[in-house]
Amino acid sequence: MRKFYEGGFQPEMARREAGLILGVRENVHPEKVKEAHKKVMVANHPDAGGSHYLASKINEAKDVLLGKTKGGGSVF
């Protein structure tokens, strides 16, 4: 059975935390980041009963690993 990240988010997301959230290594290829993001998001999307907060953290994790962050962090 696969173990998932248990949470306890940091104030500003680091690459390590982003990788744990998406279930990938910190230095993984961008395509793998996108695949992992899609898989995790499908399971946690607000339209499917998931949490808006978790969805924002999943999106933030993708942005951190793809180098698209502006230092703003989550909207929550």
All heavy atoms as a GROMACS GRO file, in nm:
protein
  584
    1MET      N    1   0.084  -0.118   0.000
    1MET     CA    2   0.000   0.000   0.000
    1MET      C    3   0.088   0.124   0.000
    1MET      O    4   0.184   0.133   0.075
    1MET     CB    5  -0.090  -0.003   0.123
    1MET     CG    6  -0.188   0.108   0.126
    1MET     SD    7  -0.307   0.069   0.255
    1MET     CE    8  -0.413   0.204   0.235
    2ARG      N    9   0.053   0.220  -0.082
    2ARG     CA   10   0.132   0.342  -0.096
    2ARG      C   11   0.100   0.440   0.016
    2ARG      O   12  -0.014   0.461   0.051
    2ARG     CB   13   0.101   0.406  -0.230
    2ARG     CG   14   0.188   0.522  -0.260
    2ARG     CD   15   0.167   0.566  -0.402
    2ARG     NE   16   0.243   0.689  -0.422
    2ARG     CZ   17   0.232   0.766  -0.526
    2ARG    NH1   18   0.150   0.734  -0.621
    2ARG    NH2   19   0.304   0.874  -0.537
    3LYS      N   20   0.205   0.501   0.072
    3LYS     CA   21   0.188   0.598   0.178
    3LYS      C   22   0.184   0.737   0.118
    3LYS      O   23   0.266   0.773   0.036
    3LYS     CB   24   0.304   0.589   0.277
    3LYS     CG   25   0.294   0.687   0.390
    3LYS     CD   26   0.339   0.623   0.517
    3LYS     CE   27   0.350   0.723   0.627
    3LYS     NZ   28   0.227   0.750   0.695
    4PHE      N   29   0.084   0.817   0.158
    4PHE     CA   30   0.068   0.952   0.107
    4PHE      C   31   0.114   1.054   0.210
    4PHE      O   32   0.121   1.026   0.328
    4PHE     CB   33  -0.078   0.978   0.069
    4PHE     CG   34  -0.123   0.899  -0.050
    4PHE    CD1   35  -0.188   0.778  -0.037
    4PHE    CD2   36  -0.097   0.947  -0.178
    4PHE    CE1   37  -0.227   0.707  -0.147
    4PHE    CE2   38  -0.136   0.875  -0.289
    4PHE     CZ   39  -0.201   0.755  -0.273
    5TYR      N   40   0.141   1.172   0.162
    5TYR     CA   41   0.182   1.284   0.248
    5TYR      C   42   0.071   1.315   0.347
    5TYR      O   43  -0.045   1.329   0.310
    5TYR     CB   44   0.212   1.404   0.158
    5TYR     CG   45   0.261   1.526   0.231
    5TYR    CD1   46   0.375   1.521   0.310
    5TYR    CD2   47   0.194   1.646   0.222
    5TYR    CE1   48   0.422   1.633   0.375
    5TYR    CE2   49   0.239   1.759   0.287
    5TYR     CZ   50   0.353   1.752   0.364
    5TYR     OH   51   0.399   1.862   0.429
    6GLU      N   52   0.105   1.324   0.474
    6GLU     CA   53   0.005   1.342   0.579
    6GLU      C   54  -0.030   1.487   0.608
    6GLU      O   55  -0.116   1.514   0.690
    6GLU     CB   56   0.053   1.272   0.707
    6GLU     CG   57   0.062   1.122   0.689
    6GLU     CD   58   0.109   1.050   0.813
    6GLU    OE1   59   0.122   1.115   0.920
    6GLU    OE2   60   0.133   0.930   0.804
    7GLY      N   61   0.035   1.582   0.545
    7GLY     CA   62  -0.002   1.722   0.564
    7GLY      C   63   0.085   1.793   0.663
    7GLY      O   64   0.199   1.757   0.686
    8GLY      N   65   0.027   1.897   0.725
    8GLY     CA   66   0.106   1.983   0.811
    8GLY      C   67   0.186   2.078   0.725
    8GLY      O   68   0.308   2.078   0.728
    9PHE      N   69   0.117   2.158   0.646
    9PHE     CA   70   0.181   2.243   0.546
    9PHE      C   71   0.269   2.350   0.608
    9PHE      O   72   0.238   2.406   0.712
    9PHE     CB   73   0.074   2.310   0.459
    9PHE     CG   74  -0.012   2.210   0.387
    9PHE    CD1   75  -0.145   2.194   0.422
    9PHE    CD2   76   0.039   2.132   0.285
    9PHE    CE1   77  -0.225   2.102   0.357
    9PHE    CE2   78  -0.040   2.041   0.220
    9PHE     CZ   79  -0.172   2.026   0.256
   10GLN      N   80   0.378   2.380   0.539
   10GLN     CA   81   0.471   2.486   0.579
   10GLN      C   82   0.415   2.621   0.534
   10GLN      O   83   0.338   2.627   0.438
   10GLN     CB   84   0.608   2.464   0.514
   10GLN     CG   85   0.672   2.332   0.550
   10GLN     CD   86   0.700   2.321   0.698
   10GLN    OE1   87   0.751   2.413   0.760
   10GLN    NE2   88   0.663   2.208   0.756
   11PRO      N   89   0.454   2.732   0.600
   11PRO     CA   90   0.404   2.864   0.560
   11PRO      C   91   0.436   2.899   0.414
   11PRO      O   92   0.355   2.957   0.344
   11PRO     CB   93   0.474   2.961   0.654
   11PRO     CG   94   0.514   2.879   0.771
   11PRO     CD   95   0.538   2.739   0.718
   12GLU      N   96   0.556   2.863   0.369
   12GLU     CA   97   0.593   2.883   0.229
   12GLU      C   98   0.639   2.748   0.175
   12GLU      O   99   0.730   2.686   0.230
   12GLU     CB  100   0.706   2.986   0.217
   12GLU     CG  101   0.735   3.021   0.074
   12GLU     CD  102   0.829   3.139   0.061
   12GLU    OE1  103   0.818   3.231   0.143
   12GLU    OE2  104   0.912   3.137  -0.031
   13MET      N  105   0.577   2.702   0.068
   13MET     CA  106   0.604   2.568   0.017
   13MET      C  107   0.743   2.558  -0.045
   13MET      O  108   0.781   2.640  -0.128
   13MET     CB  109   0.498   2.529  -0.085
   13MET     CG  110   0.508   2.382  -0.125
   13MET     SD  111   0.377   2.329  -0.236
   13MET     CE  112   0.234   2.345  -0.131
   14ALA      N  113   0.816   2.455  -0.006
   14ALA     CA  114   0.947   2.425  -0.061
   14ALA      C  115   0.932   2.311  -0.163
   14ALA      O  116   0.830   2.244  -0.168
   14ALA     CB  117   1.043   2.383   0.050
   15ARG      N  118   1.036   2.290  -0.242
   15ARG     CA  119   1.032   2.184  -0.342
   15ARG      C  120   1.011   2.047  -0.277
   15ARG      O  121   0.940   1.963  -0.333
   15ARG     CB  122   1.161   2.183  -0.425
   15ARG     CG  123   1.171   2.304  -0.518
   15ARG     CD  124   1.295   2.298  -0.606
   15ARG     NE  125   1.292   2.186  -0.697
   15ARG     CZ  126   1.228   2.183  -0.814
   15ARG    NH1  127   1.160   2.289  -0.853
   15ARG    NH2  128   1.231   2.077  -0.892
   16ARG      N  129   1.068   2.026  -0.161
   16ARG     CA  130   1.052   1.897  -0.093
   16ARG      C  131   0.906   1.872  -0.060
   16ARG      O  132   0.851   1.765  -0.085
   16ARG     CB  133   1.135   1.894   0.035
   16ARG     CG  134   1.121   1.763   0.111
   16ARG     CD  135   1.203   1.762   0.241
   16ARG     NE  136   1.189   1.636   0.309
   16ARG     CZ  137   1.084   1.603   0.384
   16ARG    NH1  138   0.986   1.687   0.402
   16ARG    NH2  139   1.077   1.485   0.443
   17GLU      N  140   0.840   1.972  -0.002
   17GLU     CA  141   0.699   1.958   0.034
   17GLU      C  142   0.613   1.939  -0.092
   17GLU      O  143   0.521   1.858  -0.093
   17GLU     CB  144   0.652   2.081   0.112
   17GLU     CG  145   0.508   2.071   0.157
   17GLU     CD  146   0.463   2.190   0.238
   17GLU    OE1  147   0.519   2.301   0.223
   17GLU    OE2  148   0.369   2.173   0.317
   18ALA      N  149   0.645   2.014  -0.197
   18ALA     CA  150   0.570   2.002  -0.323
   18ALA      C  151   0.580   1.860  -0.378
   18ALA      O  152   0.480   1.802  -0.423
   18ALA     CB  153   0.621   2.103  -0.424
   19GLY      N  154   0.700   1.804  -0.374
   19GLY     CA  155   0.719   1.667  -0.421
   19GLY      C  156   0.641   1.566  -0.338
   19GLY      O  157   0.583   1.472  -0.391
   20LEU      N  158   0.637   1.587  -0.207
   20LEU     CA  159   0.562   1.498  -0.120
   20LEU      C  160   0.412   1.504  -0.149
   20LEU      O  161   0.344   1.402  -0.150
   20LEU     CB  162   0.588   1.533   0.027
   20LEU     CG  163   0.726   1.500   0.081
   20LEU    CD1  164   0.746   1.561   0.219
   20LEU    CD2  165   0.745   1.348   0.087
   21ILE      N  166   0.362   1.622  -0.173
   21ILE     CA  167   0.220   1.639  -0.202
   21ILE      C  168   0.181   1.568  -0.331
   21ILE      O  169   0.078   1.500  -0.338
   21ILE     CB  170   0.183   1.789  -0.209
   21ILE    CG1  171   0.192   1.851  -0.070
   21ILE    CG2  172   0.044   1.809  -0.269
   21ILE    CD1  173   0.185   2.002  -0.067
   22LEU      N  174   0.265   1.582  -0.433
   22LEU     CA  175   0.234   1.521  -0.563
   22LEU      C  176   0.284   1.377  -0.575
   22LEU      O  177   0.251   1.308  -0.672
   22LEU     CB  178   0.292   1.606  -0.676
   22LEU     CG  179   0.231   1.745  -0.692
   22LEU    CD1  180   0.298   1.818  -0.808
   22LEU    CD2  181   0.082   1.738  -0.713
   23GLY      N  182   0.363   1.332  -0.480
   23GLY     CA  183   0.413   1.195  -0.485
   23GLY      C  184   0.523   1.173  -0.586
   23GLY      O  185   0.534   1.066  -0.645
   24VAL      N  186   0.605   1.277  -0.610
   24VAL     CA  187   0.716   1.268  -0.704
   24VAL      C  188   0.844   1.319  -0.637
   24VAL      O  189   0.838   1.383  -0.532
   24VAL     CB  190   0.690   1.349  -0.834
   24VAL    CG1  191   0.571   1.294  -0.909
   24VAL    CG2  192   0.670   1.497  -0.803
   25ARG      N  193   0.956   1.294  -0.701
   25ARG     CA  194   1.083   1.347  -0.651
   25ARG      C  195   1.092   1.497  -0.683
   25ARG      O  196   1.029   1.545  -0.776
   25ARG     CB  197   1.201   1.274  -0.713
   25ARG     CG  198   1.206   1.128  -0.674
   25ARG     CD  199   1.333   1.065  -0.726
   25ARG     NE  200   1.336   0.924  -0.700
   25ARG     CZ  201   1.387   0.870  -0.590
   25ARG    NH1  202   1.439   0.946  -0.497
   25ARG    NH2  203   1.386   0.740  -0.572
   26GLU      N  204   1.175   1.566  -0.609
   26GLU     CA  205   1.191   1.712  -0.626
   26GLU      C  206   1.244   1.750  -0.763
   26GLU      O  207   1.212   1.856  -0.814
   26GLU     CB  208   1.286   1.767  -0.520
   26GLU     CG  209   1.236   1.751  -0.378
   26GLU     CD  210   1.342   1.789  -0.278
   26GLU    OE1  211   1.411   1.890  -0.298
   26GLU    OE2  212   1.356   1.716  -0.178
   27ASN      N  213   1.327   1.664  -0.822
   27ASN     CA  214   1.393   1.699  -0.948
   27ASN      C  215   1.338   1.620  -1.067
   27ASN      O  216   1.409   1.594  -1.163
   27ASN     CB  217   1.544   1.676  -0.935
   27ASN     CG  218   1.576   1.533  -0.895
   27ASN    OD1  219   1.487   1.455  -0.863
   27ASN    ND2  220   1.703   1.499  -0.897
   28VAL      N  221   1.211   1.585  -1.061
   28VAL     CA  222   1.148   1.505  -1.165
   28VAL      C  223   1.124   1.589  -1.292
   28VAL      O  224   1.116   1.712  -1.286
   28VAL     CB  225   1.016   1.443  -1.112
   28VAL    CG1  226   0.911   1.550  -1.096
   28VAL    CG2  227   0.967   1.332  -1.200
   29HIS      N  228   1.115   1.522  -1.405
   29HIS     CA  229   1.089   1.588  -1.533
   29HIS      C  230   0.952   1.658  -1.529
   29HIS      O  231   0.857   1.606  -1.471
   29HIS     CB  232   1.089   1.483  -1.645
   29HIS     CG  233   1.090   1.540  -1.782
   29HIS    ND1  234   0.973   1.577  -1.846
   29HIS    CD2  235   1.191   1.568  -1.867
   29HIS    CE1  236   1.004   1.625  -1.964
   29HIS    NE2  237   1.135   1.621  -1.980
   30PRO      N  238   0.940   1.776  -1.591
   30PRO     CA  239   0.814   1.851  -1.588
   30PRO      C  240   0.691   1.772  -1.634
   30PRO      O  241   0.582   1.791  -1.582
   30PRO     CB  242   0.841   1.969  -1.683
   30PRO     CG  243   0.988   1.989  -1.676
   30PRO     CD  244   1.047   1.852  -1.659
   31GLU      N  245   0.708   1.682  -1.728
   31GLU     CA  246   0.593   1.601  -1.773
   31GLU      C  247   0.542   1.511  -1.661
   31GLU      O  248   0.422   1.490  -1.648
   31GLU     CB  249   0.630   1.517  -1.895
   31GLU     CG  250   0.631   1.596  -2.023
   31GLU     CD  251   0.497   1.665  -2.052
   31GLU    OE1  252   0.391   1.601  -2.041
   31GLU    OE2  253   0.499   1.785  -2.084
   32LYS      N  254   0.632   1.458  -1.580
   32LYS     CA  255   0.592   1.374  -1.467
   32LYS      C  256   0.519   1.457  -1.362
   32LYS      O  257   0.427   1.409  -1.297
   32LYS     CB  258   0.714   1.305  -1.404
   32LYS     CG  259   0.778   1.203  -1.493
   32LYS     CD  260   0.691   1.080  -1.504
   32LYS     CE  261   0.763   0.974  -1.584
   32LYS     NZ  262   0.679   0.856  -1.606
   33VAL      N  263   0.561   1.583  -1.345
   33VAL     CA  264   0.493   1.673  -1.252
   33VAL      C  265   0.349   1.694  -1.298
   33VAL      O  266   0.255   1.685  -1.218
   33VAL     CB  267   0.566   1.809  -1.240
   33VAL    CG1  268   0.484   1.909  -1.160
   33VAL    CG2  269   0.704   1.791  -1.179
   34LYS      N  270   0.332   1.719  -1.426
   34LYS     CA  271   0.198   1.743  -1.481
   34LYS      C  272   0.110   1.619  -1.468
   34LYS      O  273  -0.009   1.629  -1.434
   34LYS     CB  274   0.207   1.788  -1.626
   34LYS     CG  275   0.270   1.925  -1.641
   34LYS     CD  276   0.291   1.962  -1.786
   34LYS     CE  277   0.367   2.093  -1.797
   34LYS     NZ  278   0.399   2.127  -1.937
   35GLU      N  279   0.167   1.502  -1.493
   35GLU     CA  280   0.091   1.377  -1.480
   35GLU      C  281   0.049   1.355  -1.335
   35GLU      O  282  -0.066   1.318  -1.307
   35GLU     CB  283   0.176   1.258  -1.526
   35GLU     CG  284   0.200   1.251  -1.674
   35GLU     CD  285   0.300   1.142  -1.711
   35GLU    OE1  286   0.323   1.049  -1.630
   35GLU    OE2  287   0.356   1.150  -1.822
   36ALA      N  288   0.143   1.376  -1.242
   36ALA     CA  289   0.113   1.356  -1.100
   36ALA      C  290   0.009   1.457  -1.053
   36ALA      O  291  -0.083   1.422  -0.977
   36ALA     CB  292   0.241   1.369  -1.018
   37HIS      N  293   0.021   1.581  -1.098
   37HIS     CA  294  -0.076   1.686  -1.062
   37HIS      C  295  -0.216   1.645  -1.106
   37HIS      O  296  -0.312   1.654  -1.029
   37HIS     CB  297  -0.036   1.819  -1.125
   37HIS     CG  298  -0.139   1.925  -1.107
   37HIS    ND1  299  -0.233   1.951  -1.204
   37HIS    CD2  300  -0.165   2.010  -1.005
   37HIS    CE1  301  -0.313   2.048  -1.162
   37HIS    NE2  302  -0.273   2.085  -1.041
   38LYS      N  303  -0.228   1.600  -1.229
   38LYS     CA  304  -0.360   1.561  -1.281
   38LYS      C  305  -0.420   1.446  -1.198
   38LYS      O  306  -0.537   1.451  -1.162
   38LYS     CB  307  -0.347   1.520  -1.427
   38LYS     CG  308  -0.479   1.484  -1.491
   38LYS     CD  309  -0.464   1.454  -1.638
   38LYS     CE  310  -0.599   1.422  -1.700
   38LYS     NZ  311  -0.588   1.394  -1.843
   39LYS      N  312  -0.338   1.348  -1.167
   39LYS     CA  313  -0.384   1.232  -1.092
   39LYS      C  314  -0.432   1.271  -0.952
   39LYS      O  315  -0.540   1.230  -0.908
   39LYS     CB  316  -0.271   1.129  -1.082
   39LYS     CG  317  -0.309   1.002  -1.014
   39LYS     CD  318  -0.192   0.905  -1.016
   39LYS     CE  319  -0.227   0.776  -0.948
   39LYS     NZ  320  -0.115   0.682  -0.948
   40VAL      N  321  -0.353   1.353  -0.883
   40VAL     CA  322  -0.388   1.395  -0.748
   40VAL      C  323  -0.508   1.490  -0.751
   40VAL      O  324  -0.596   1.484  -0.664
   40VAL     CB  325  -0.267   1.458  -0.676
   40VAL    CG1  326  -0.304   1.513  -0.541
   40VAL    CG2  327  -0.155   1.355  -0.662
   41MET      N  328  -0.513   1.576  -0.850
   41MET     CA  329  -0.622   1.673  -0.859
   41MET      C  330  -0.756   1.605  -0.887
   41MET      O  331  -0.859   1.643  -0.832
   41MET     CB  332  -0.592   1.779  -0.964
   41MET     CG  333  -0.694   1.890  -0.967
   41MET     SD  334  -0.719   1.974  -0.809
   41MET     CE  335  -0.591   2.097  -0.820
   42VAL      N  336  -0.755   1.504  -0.972
   42VAL     CA  337  -0.879   1.431  -1.002
   42VAL      C  338  -0.938   1.373  -0.873
   42VAL      O  339  -1.059   1.379  -0.851
   42VAL     CB  340  -0.853   1.320  -1.106
   42VAL    CG1  341  -0.967   1.220  -1.112
   42VAL    CG2  342  -0.831   1.381  -1.244
   43ALA      N  343  -0.852   1.324  -0.787
   43ALA     CA  344  -0.899   1.264  -0.661
   43ALA      C  345  -0.941   1.368  -0.558
   43ALA      O  346  -1.013   1.334  -0.463
   43ALA     CB  347  -0.788   1.176  -0.604
   44ASN      N  348  -0.901   1.493  -0.573
   44ASN     CA  349  -0.927   1.594  -0.471
   44ASN      C  350  -0.997   1.718  -0.524
   44ASN      O  351  -1.004   1.820  -0.453
   44ASN     CB  352  -0.794   1.637  -0.406
   44ASN     CG  353  -0.734   1.527  -0.325
   44ASN    OD1  354  -0.776   1.499  -0.215
   44ASN    ND2  355  -0.635   1.459  -0.383
   45HIS      N  356  -1.050   1.715  -0.644
   45HIS     CA  357  -1.108   1.835  -0.704
   45HIS      C  358  -1.236   1.876  -0.631
   45HIS      O  359  -1.320   1.792  -0.598
   45HIS     CB  360  -1.139   1.811  -0.852
   45HIS     CG  361  -1.159   1.938  -0.927
   45HIS    ND1  362  -1.277   2.007  -0.926
   45HIS    CD2  363  -1.073   2.009  -1.004
   45HIS    CE1  364  -1.265   2.115  -0.999
   45HIS    NE2  365  -1.141   2.120  -1.048
   46PRO      N  366  -1.253   2.005  -0.606
   46PRO     CA  367  -1.374   2.054  -0.537
   46PRO      C  368  -1.505   2.017  -0.607
   46PRO      O  369  -1.605   1.992  -0.540
   46PRO     CB  370  -1.355   2.206  -0.535
   46PRO     CG  371  -1.208   2.225  -0.541
   46PRO     CD  372  -1.157   2.113  -0.628
   47ASP      N  373  -1.505   2.010  -0.738
   47ASP     CA  374  -1.627   1.973  -0.811
   47ASP      C  375  -1.667   1.827  -0.787
   47ASP      O  376  -1.780   1.789  -0.814
   47ASP     CB  377  -1.610   1.995  -0.962
   47ASP     CG  378  -1.603   2.143  -0.998
   47ASP    OD1  379  -1.636   2.228  -0.911
   47ASP    OD2  380  -1.564   2.174  -1.112
   48ALA      N  381  -1.572   1.748  -0.738
   48ALA     CA  382  -1.599   1.608  -0.709
   48ALA      C  383  -1.608   1.584  -0.558
   48ALA      O  384  -1.589   1.472  -0.512
   48ALA     CB  385  -1.491   1.520  -0.770
   49GLY      N  386  -1.631   1.691  -0.483
   49GLY     CA  387  -1.645   1.678  -0.338
   49GLY      C  388  -1.518   1.700  -0.260
   49GLY      O  389  -1.516   1.683  -0.139
   50GLY      N  390  -1.411   1.739  -0.328
   50GLY     CA  391  -1.284   1.764  -0.260
   50GLY      C  392  -1.279   1.902  -0.198
   50GLY      O  393  -1.372   1.983  -0.211
   51SER      N  394  -1.171   1.930  -0.133
   51SER     CA  395  -1.151   2.056  -0.060
   51SER      C  396  -1.088   2.162  -0.150
   51SER      O  397  -0.991   2.135  -0.222
   51SER     CB  398  -1.059   2.027   0.059
   51SER     OG  399  -1.001   2.144   0.107
   52HIS      N  400  -1.142   2.284  -0.142
   52HIS     CA  401  -1.081   2.396  -0.216
   52HIS      C  402  -0.940   2.423  -0.164
   52HIS      O  403  -0.849   2.455  -0.241
   52HIS     CB  404  -1.166   2.523  -0.200
   52HIS     CG  405  -1.293   2.518  -0.278
   52HIS    ND1  406  -1.299   2.545  -0.412
   52HIS    CD2  407  -1.419   2.485  -0.241
   52HIS    CE1  408  -1.423   2.531  -0.454
   52HIS    NE2  409  -1.498   2.494  -0.352
   53TYR      N  410  -0.921   2.408  -0.033
   53TYR     CA  411  -0.790   2.431   0.027
   53TYR      C  412  -0.688   2.331  -0.027
   53TYR      O  413  -0.579   2.369  -0.068
   53TYR     CB  414  -0.799   2.422   0.180
   53TYR     CG  415  -0.666   2.439   0.247
   53TYR    CD1  416  -0.606   2.564   0.255
   53TYR    CD2  417  -0.598   2.331   0.302
   53TYR    CE1  418  -0.482   2.581   0.315
   53TYR    CE2  419  -0.474   2.347   0.363
   53TYR     CZ  420  -0.417   2.471   0.369
   53TYR     OH  421  -0.296   2.488   0.428
   54LEU      N  422  -0.724   2.203  -0.026
   54LEU     CA  423  -0.630   2.102  -0.077
   54LEU      C  424  -0.603   2.122  -0.225
   54LEU      O  425  -0.489   2.106  -0.270
   54LEU     CB  426  -0.683   1.962  -0.052
   54LEU     CG  427  -0.678   1.915   0.092
   54LEU    CD1  428  -0.735   1.775   0.105
   54LEU    CD2  429  -0.538   1.921   0.149
   55ALA      N  430  -0.705   2.158  -0.301
   55ALA     CA  431  -0.685   2.184  -0.444
   55ALA      C  432  -0.586   2.298  -0.464
   55ALA      O  433  -0.500   2.292  -0.553
   55ALA     CB  434  -0.818   2.215  -0.511
   56SER      N  435  -0.595   2.402  -0.380
   56SER     CA  436  -0.501   2.514  -0.394
   56SER      C  437  -0.359   2.471  -0.360
   56SER      O  438  -0.263   2.516  -0.423
   56SER     CB  439  -0.544   2.633  -0.307
   56SER     OG  440  -0.519   2.609  -0.171
   57LYS      N  441  -0.343   2.383  -0.261
   57LYS     CA  442  -0.210   2.334  -0.225
   57LYS      C  443  -0.154   2.243  -0.334
   57LYS      O  444  -0.034   2.245  -0.362
   57LYS     CB  445  -0.213   2.261  -0.090
   57LYS     CG  446  -0.255   2.348   0.028
   57LYS     CD  447  -0.171   2.473   0.041
   57LYS     CE  448  -0.046   2.451   0.120
   57LYS     NZ  449   0.029   2.575   0.146
   58ILE      N  450  -0.238   2.164  -0.397
   58ILE     CA  451  -0.195   2.077  -0.506
   58ILE      C  452  -0.149   2.162  -0.624
   58ILE      O  453  -0.044   2.136  -0.684
   58ILE     CB  454  -0.309   1.982  -0.548
   58ILE    CG1  455  -0.338   1.883  -0.434
   58ILE    CG2  456  -0.276   1.908  -0.677
   58ILE    CD1  457  -0.470   1.810  -0.447
   59ASN      N  458  -0.223   2.267  -0.655
   59ASN     CA  459  -0.183   2.358  -0.764
   59ASN      C  460  -0.055   2.431  -0.729
   59ASN      O  461   0.032   2.449  -0.814
   59ASN     CB  462  -0.295   2.459  -0.793
   59ASN     CG  463  -0.410   2.397  -0.867
   59ASN    OD1  464  -0.392   2.303  -0.944
   59ASN    ND2  465  -0.529   2.449  -0.844
   60GLU      N  466  -0.042   2.472  -0.603
   60GLU     CA  467   0.081   2.539  -0.559
   60GLU      C  468   0.201   2.446  -0.572
   60GLU      O  469   0.308   2.486  -0.615
   60GLU     CB  470   0.064   2.586  -0.414
   60GLU     CG  471   0.183   2.664  -0.363
   60GLU     CD  472   0.166   2.709  -0.217
   60GLU    OE1  473   0.063   2.680  -0.154
   60GLU    OE2  474   0.260   2.773  -0.167
   61ALA      N  475   0.182   2.318  -0.536
   61ALA     CA  476   0.290   2.220  -0.546
   61ALA      C  477   0.336   2.206  -0.691
   61ALA      O  478   0.456   2.204  -0.719
   61ALA     CB  479   0.245   2.085  -0.492
   62LYS      N  480   0.242   2.199  -0.783
   62LYS     CA  481   0.277   2.191  -0.926
   62LYS      C  482   0.356   2.314  -0.968
   62LYS      O  483   0.459   2.303  -1.033
   62LYS     CB  484   0.150   2.179  -1.011
   62LYS     CG  485   0.180   2.174  -1.160
   62LYS     CD  486   0.056   2.181  -1.243
   62LYS     CE  487   0.010   2.324  -1.247
   62LYS     NZ  488  -0.088   2.359  -1.348
   63ASP      N  489   0.309   2.431  -0.928
   63ASP     CA  490   0.378   2.555  -0.966
   63ASP      C  491   0.519   2.561  -0.909
   63ASP      O  492   0.612   2.606  -0.976
   63ASP     CB  493   0.297   2.676  -0.919
   63ASP     CG  494   0.169   2.696  -0.999
   63ASP    OD1  495   0.156   2.634  -1.108
   63ASP    OD2  496   0.083   2.771  -0.952
   64VAL      N  497   0.536   2.517  -0.785
   64VAL     CA  498   0.669   2.518  -0.723
   64VAL      C  499   0.764   2.428  -0.802
   64VAL      O  500   0.876   2.467  -0.834
   64VAL     CB  501   0.662   2.474  -0.575
   64VAL    CG1  502   0.800   2.441  -0.520
   64VAL    CG2  503   0.596   2.582  -0.490
   65LEU      N  504   0.719   2.308  -0.835
   65LEU     CA  505   0.806   2.214  -0.906
   65LEU      C  506   0.833   2.255  -1.050
   65LEU      O  507   0.936   2.220  -1.107
   65LEU     CB  508   0.748   2.073  -0.901
   65LEU     CG  509   0.750   2.009  -0.762
   65LEU    CD1  510   0.682   1.873  -0.766
   65LEU    CD2  511   0.892   1.996  -0.709
   66LEU      N  512   0.742   2.331  -1.108
   66LEU     CA  513   0.762   2.378  -1.247
   66LEU      C  514   0.829   2.515  -1.251
   66LEU      O  515   0.852   2.570  -1.358
   66LEU     CB  516   0.629   2.382  -1.321
   66LEU     CG  517   0.561   2.248  -1.347
   66LEU    CD1  518   0.428   2.268  -1.417
   66LEU    CD2  519   0.652   2.154  -1.425
   67GLY      N  520   0.859   2.572  -1.133
   67GLY     CA  521   0.927   2.700  -1.126
   67GLY      C  522   0.839   2.818  -1.162
   67GLY      O  523   0.888   2.920  -1.208
   68LYS      N  524   0.709   2.807  -1.139
   68LYS     CA  525   0.616   2.913  -1.176
   68LYS      C  526   0.566   2.995  -1.058
   68LYS      O  527   0.472   3.070  -1.072
   68LYS     CB  528   0.494   2.853  -1.246
   68LYS     CG  529   0.526   2.787  -1.378
   68LYS     CD  530   0.400   2.734  -1.444
   68LYS     CE  531   0.431   2.673  -1.578
   68LYS     NZ  532   0.309   2.622  -1.642
   69THR      N  533   0.628   2.982  -0.943
   69THR     CA  534   0.578   3.054  -0.826
   69THR      C  535   0.630   3.196  -0.823
   69THR      O  536   0.738   3.227  -0.871
   69THR     CB  537   0.620   2.985  -0.694
   69THR    OG1  538   0.762   2.977  -0.692
   69THR    CG2  539   0.559   2.848  -0.682
   70LYS      N  540   0.551   3.282  -0.763
   70LYS     CA  541   0.589   3.422  -0.746
   70LYS      C  542   0.610   3.453  -0.598
   70LYS      O  543   0.620   3.567  -0.560
   70LYS     CB  544   0.479   3.512  -0.803
   70LYS     CG  545   0.458   3.494  -0.950
   70LYS     CD  546   0.343   3.577  -1.000
   70LYS     CE  547   0.318   3.547  -1.146
   70LYS     NZ  548   0.190   3.598  -1.191
   71GLY      N  549   0.609   3.349  -0.514
   71GLY     CA  550   0.628   3.370  -0.372
   71GLY      C  551   0.501   3.406  -0.298
   71GLY      O  552   0.503   3.435  -0.181
   72GLY      N  553   0.387   3.402  -0.368
   72GLY     CA  554   0.261   3.437  -0.305
   72GLY      C  555   0.202   3.328  -0.220
   72GLY      O  556   0.129   3.353  -0.126
   73GLY      N  557   0.234   3.203  -0.253
   73GLY     CA  558   0.181   3.092  -0.177
   73GLY      C  559   0.035   3.066  -0.207
   73GLY      O  560  -0.020   3.112  -0.304
   74SER      N  561  -0.028   2.994  -0.117
   74SER     CA  562  -0.168   2.958  -0.131
   74SER      C  563  -0.258   3.079  -0.109
   74SER      O  564  -0.223   3.172  -0.038
   74SER     CB  565  -0.201   2.850  -0.027
   74SER     OG  566  -0.339   2.821  -0.028
   75VAL      N  567  -0.376   3.075  -0.168
   75VAL     CA  568  -0.472   3.182  -0.148
   75VAL      C  569  -0.537   3.173  -0.010
   75VAL      O  570  -0.606   3.264   0.032
   75VAL     CB  571  -0.583   3.182  -0.257
   75VAL    CG1  572  -0.523   3.212  -0.392
   75VAL    CG2  573  -0.660   3.053  -0.259
   76PHE      N  574  -0.518   3.062   0.059
   76PHE     CA  575  -0.577   3.044   0.191
   76PHE      C  576  -0.480   3.080   0.299
   76PHE      O  577  -0.373   3.051   0.310
   76PHE     CB  578  -0.624   2.899   0.210
   76PHE     CG  579  -0.740   2.867   0.122
   76PHE    CD1  580  -0.724   2.808  -0.001
   76PHE    CD2  581  -0.870   2.897   0.163
   76PHE    CE1  582  -0.831   2.779  -0.082
   76PHE    CE2  583  -0.978   2.867   0.083
   76PHE     CZ  584  -0.959   2.808  -0.039
   0.00000   0.00000   0.00000
